[in-house]
Amino acid sequence: MEITEVRIFSKEGANSKLKAYATITIDNAFVVRNIKIIEGKTGLFIAMPSRKIKEPCPKCNHKNVVHSKFCNECGDRIPVSTQAVSPAPEETHDLRQSEHKDIAHPITVQAREYIQKKILDAYQAEKNKI
């Protein structure tokens, strides 16, 4: 696998943790859009494109975002699952993560490191142009 193109789309707002979006082209044949470049506690990292997970309302079966309190269709209260009630501090991160599911992501650590390096190098080059 070779990343043949990286495009960076800077995000306005100096105080935001989200610094930019990236689009990569793999082998001049496959595109992945909306990869986020985020400023974390230990530096920059990438987050692969994801979508919010939805679960059906028990009354009307309308799909609502996970952990919603009320249904967006019928307005009925959605019962809280037992897992979401007062999580232990170490589980809070897992619950937040479980609200989103990656649309595309690397399978191996080596692939992730390669993609992250190419994107962050392109981001730094883009910042240096300004």
TAJO-V485027 format. One record per helix or strand. SS is the DSSP state (hx for helix, st for strand). FROM is the first residue (numbers start at 0). TO is the last residue. If there is no record, write none. Layout:
BEGIN
ss=SS from=FROM to=TO
ss=SS from=FROM to=TO
END
This chain:
BEGIN
ss=st from=2 to=9
ss=st from=17 to=25
ss=st from=29 to=39
ss=st from=42 to=46
ss=st from=49 to=51
ss=st from=53 to=55
ss=st from=62 to=64
ss=st from=69 to=69
ss=st from=76 to=76
ss=hx from=81 to=83
ss=hx from=88 to=96
ss=st from=99 to=101
ss=hx from=108 to=128
END
